């Protein structure tokens, strides 16, 4: 029943957006803002072409690879920074000094150093998203509630004198720190997926002929509104899919959150 209500809310929101879009098209004119029915009619035909799936496939590949790499790098780093105070005292100043810097301004520099291929575009998305995951994960580990730590020590006999320290550290990492920080890290990833889509659009607007960003900017330059809005709608749906995919991963792997919510 809860899932049905969730879907209904999504459907109502989409209908409201559709009506606002249609009203905007009537007010501004179709040369500036085409009617949604005309866009979807064109989109239905465009979806049957290999050109669309080339653009959509390249954008999906770039952003999905970037998000995966970001999480695999940033989550362990955030755990380690929160767990090892000496490493954190050395590395955290660098993180917090460079965190506010908008990474997108380095796009021309990355193109010059790394080339204009996919690597530079993916690298920029990874650099942007990783900071958000690192900061959230580190903060979560540092603010670990003591009651969870005491419960961990009482349930596991690994703190008994004579037990190898590496076994205790491994158990603490696997059974305490990772489960505690994972929900917050996945939330950061879910929120960062929107930022990743924005950076993807910027990186595909230059020096490429593949991707939804290129499709939007190329169609805009030619004054062809229907392909441009097809690219915009496709990029929006890609962002929604990534957001809900991250939400689904959190639902599967963070069962404790569901139990606490009941």
C-alpha positions as CSV (number, residue, x, y, z in Angstrom):
1,X,0.0,0.0,0.0
2,X,2.9,2.4,0.8
3,X,4.4,1.8,-2.6
4,X,1.1,2.6,-4.3
5,X,0.8,5.9,-2.4
6,X,4.4,6.6,-3.4
7,X,3.6,6.0,-7.1
8,X,0.5,8.1,-6.9
9,X,2.4,11.0,-5.5
10,X,4.9,10.7,-8.4
11,X,2.1,10.5,-10.9
12,X,0.4,13.6,-9.5
13,X,3.7,15.5,-9.6
14,X,4.3,14.6,-13.2
15,X,0.8,15.7,-14.2
16,X,1.3,19.1,-12.5
17,X,4.6,19.5,-14.3
18,X,2.9,18.5,-17.6
19,X,0.1,21.1,-17.1
20,X,2.6,23.9,-16.1
21,X,4.7,23.0,-19.2
22,X,1.6,23.2,-21.4
23,X,0.6,26.5,-19.9
24,X,4.1,27.9,-20.5
25,X,4.0,26.8,-24.1
26,X,0.7,28.6,-24.7
27,X,2.1,31.8,-23.1
28,X,5.6,31.9,-24.7
29,X,4.8,30.3,-28.0
30,X,6.0,27.0,-29.4
31,X,9.2,28.4,-31.0
32,X,10.5,29.0,-27.4
33,X,8.7,26.3,-25.5
34,X,7.1,23.5,-27.6
35,X,3.9,21.8,-26.3
36,X,4.6,18.6,-24.3
37,X,2.4,16.5,-26.6
38,X,4.4,17.6,-29.6
39,X,7.7,16.9,-27.8
40,X,6.6,13.4,-26.8
41,X,5.2,12.7,-30.3
42,X,8.6,13.6,-31.7
43,X,10.4,11.7,-29.0
44,X,8.4,8.5,-29.8
45,X,9.8,8.6,-33.3
46,X,13.3,9.6,-32.2
47,X,13.5,6.7,-29.8
48,X,13.4,4.4,-32.8
49,X,16.6,5.7,-34.2
50,X,20.1,4.6,-33.4
51,X,21.2,8.3,-33.0
52,X,19.2,8.8,-29.9
53,X,20.4,5.6,-28.2
54,X,24.0,6.5,-29.0
55,X,23.6,9.8,-27.2
56,X,21.6,8.3,-24.3
57,X,23.9,5.3,-24.0
58,X,27.1,7.5,-23.8
59,X,25.6,9.8,-21.2
60,X,24.4,6.8,-19.1
61,X,27.8,5.1,-19.4
62,X,29.7,8.2,-18.3
63,X,27.5,9.1,-15.3
64,X,27.1,5.5,-14.1
65,X,30.8,4.7,-14.2
66,X,31.6,8.0,-12.5
67,X,29.1,7.4,-9.7
68,X,30.4,3.9,-9.2
69,X,34.0,5.0,-9.0
70,X,33.1,7.9,-6.7
71,X,31.4,5.6,-4.2
72,X,34.1,2.9,-4.3
73,X,36.8,5.5,-3.7
74,X,35.1,8.0,-1.4
75,X,33.3,5.7,1.0
76,X,36.4,3.8,2.2
77,X,38.3,7.1,2.4
78,X,35.6,8.6,4.5
79,X,35.6,5.6,6.8
80,X,39.4,5.7,7.2
81,X,39.4,9.4,7.8
82,X,36.9,9.1,10.6
83,X,38.6,6.0,12.1
84,X,42.2,7.1,12.0
85,X,42.7,10.4,13.8
86,X,46.3,10.8,12.7
87,X,45.4,10.4,9.0
88,X,42.3,12.6,9.4
89,X,44.4,15.4,11.0
90,X,46.7,15.3,8.0
91,X,44.2,14.9,5.2
92,X,41.0,16.7,6.4
93,X,42.5,20.2,6.0
94,X,43.1,19.5,2.3
95,X,39.6,18.1,1.8
96,X,37.8,21.1,3.5
97,X,40.0,23.7,1.8
98,X,39.3,22.3,-1.7
99,X,35.7,21.2,-1.0
100,X,34.0,24.6,-1.7
101,X,35.9,25.1,-5.0
102,X,33.6,24.5,-8.0
103,X,35.3,21.6,-9.8
104,X,33.6,22.4,-13.1
105,X,35.9,25.4,-13.5
106,X,38.8,23.0,-14.1
107,X,37.1,21.5,-17.2
108,X,39.3,23.3,-19.7
109,X,42.4,22.3,-17.7
110,X,41.3,18.6,-17.6
111,X,40.7,18.7,-21.4
112,X,44.3,20.0,-21.9
113,X,45.9,17.5,-19.6
114,X,43.8,14.4,-19.9
115,X,42.5,14.9,-23.4
116,X,38.9,15.3,-24.7
117,X,37.9,11.7,-24.4
118,X,35.6,10.1,-21.8
119,X,38.3,9.9,-19.2
120,X,38.5,13.6,-18.5
121,X,34.7,13.9,-18.3
122,X,34.3,10.9,-16.0
123,X,37.2,12.2,-13.9
124,X,35.5,15.6,-13.4
125,X,32.2,13.9,-12.3
126,X,34.2,11.7,-9.9
127,X,36.0,14.6,-8.4
128,X,32.8,16.5,-7.9
129,X,30.7,13.7,-6.4
130,X,33.5,12.1,-4.2
131,X,33.9,15.1,-2.0
132,X,30.2,15.0,-0.9
133,X,30.5,11.3,0.0
134,X,33.8,11.7,1.8
135,X,32.6,14.6,3.9
136,X,29.3,12.9,4.9
137,X,30.9,9.5,5.7
138,X,33.7,11.0,7.7
139,X,31.3,13.1,9.8
140,X,29.1,10.0,10.4
141,X,32.0,7.9,11.7
142,X,33.3,10.8,13.9
143,X,29.9,11.3,15.4
144,X,29.3,7.6,16.1
145,X,27.0,7.3,19.1
146,X,28.9,5.8,22.0
147,X,26.0,3.4,22.9
148,X,26.6,1.5,19.6
149,X,30.3,1.2,20.4
150,X,29.5,-0.1,23.9
151,X,27.0,-2.6,22.5
152,X,29.5,-3.8,20.0
153,X,32.1,-4.4,22.7
154,X,29.6,-6.2,24.9
155,X,28.4,-8.5,22.2
156,X,31.9,-9.4,20.8
157,X,34.5,-11.0,23.0
158,X,37.3,-9.7,20.8
159,X,38.3,-7.0,23.3
160,X,39.5,-9.7,25.8
161,X,43.2,-9.4,26.5
162,X,45.2,-11.6,24.2
163,X,43.0,-11.3,21.2
164,X,44.9,-10.1,18.1
165,X,44.2,-6.4,17.6
166,X,43.8,-6.8,13.8
167,X,40.8,-9.2,14.4
168,X,39.2,-6.6,16.7
169,X,39.8,-3.8,14.2
170,X,38.4,-5.9,11.4
171,X,35.3,-6.8,13.4
172,X,34.8,-3.1,14.4
173,X,35.0,-2.0,10.8
174,X,32.7,-4.7,9.4
175,X,30.1,-4.9,12.1
176,X,30.0,-1.3,13.4
177,X,31.5,1.4,11.2
178,X,30.4,0.3,7.8
179,X,26.8,-0.5,8.8
180,X,26.6,2.8,10.7
181,X,28.0,5.0,7.9
182,X,26.5,3.2,4.9
183,X,23.0,4.7,5.0
184,X,24.4,8.3,5.2
185,X,26.9,7.6,2.5
186,X,24.2,6.2,0.2
187,X,22.0,9.2,0.9
188,X,24.9,11.5,-0.1
189,X,25.3,9.4,-3.3
190,X,21.6,9.8,-4.0
191,X,21.7,13.6,-3.5
192,X,25.0,13.8,-5.5
193,X,23.4,12.0,-8.5
194,X,21.7,15.3,-9.4
195,X,25.0,17.1,-9.2
196,X,26.5,14.4,-11.4
197,X,23.9,15.0,-14.1
198,X,24.5,18.7,-14.1
199,X,28.3,18.2,-14.4
200,X,27.7,15.6,-17.1
201,X,25.7,18.1,-19.1
202,X,28.5,20.7,-18.9
203,X,31.2,18.2,-19.9
204,X,29.1,17.0,-22.9
205,X,28.6,20.6,-24.1
206,X,32.1,20.9,-25.4
207,X,34.5,18.9,-27.6
208,X,32.3,15.9,-28.2
209,X,29.6,14.7,-30.7
210,X,28.1,12.1,-28.4
211,X,25.8,12.4,-25.3
212,X,22.6,14.1,-24.4
213,X,24.5,17.3,-23.5
214,X,25.8,17.5,-27.0
215,X,22.3,16.8,-28.4
216,X,20.8,19.6,-26.4
217,X,23.4,22.2,-27.3
218,X,23.6,21.2,-30.9
219,X,19.8,21.4,-31.4
220,X,19.7,24.7,-29.5
221,X,22.4,26.1,-31.8
222,X,20.4,25.1,-34.9
223,X,17.1,26.4,-33.4
224,X,15.6,22.9,-33.5
225,X,13.4,22.9,-30.4
226,X,11.9,19.4,-30.6
227,X,15.3,17.5,-30.5
228,X,16.5,19.9,-27.8
229,X,13.6,19.2,-25.5
230,X,13.9,15.5,-26.3
231,X,17.4,15.7,-24.9
232,X,16.3,17.7,-21.9
233,X,13.4,15.3,-21.1
234,X,15.8,12.3,-21.5
235,X,18.4,13.8,-19.2
236,X,15.7,14.5,-16.6
237,X,14.5,10.9,-16.7
238,X,18.1,9.7,-16.4
239,X,18.5,11.8,-13.3
240,X,15.2,10.5,-11.8
241,X,16.3,6.9,-12.6
242,X,19.7,7.3,-10.9
243,X,18.0,8.9,-7.8
244,X,15.5,6.1,-7.4
245,X,18.2,3.5,-8.2
246,X,20.3,4.8,-5.3
247,X,17.2,4.9,-3.2
248,X,16.6,1.2,-4.0
249,X,20.1,0.3,-3.1
250,X,19.7,2.0,0.3
251,X,16.4,0.2,0.8
252,X,18.1,-3.2,0.1
253,X,21.3,-2.8,2.0
254,X,20.2,-0.6,4.9
255,X,17.5,-2.8,6.5
256,X,18.0,-1.2,9.9
257,X,16.7,2.1,8.6
258,X,13.4,0.5,7.7
259,X,13.1,-1.2,11.1
260,X,13.8,2.1,12.9
261,X,11.1,3.9,10.8
262,X,8.4,1.4,11.7
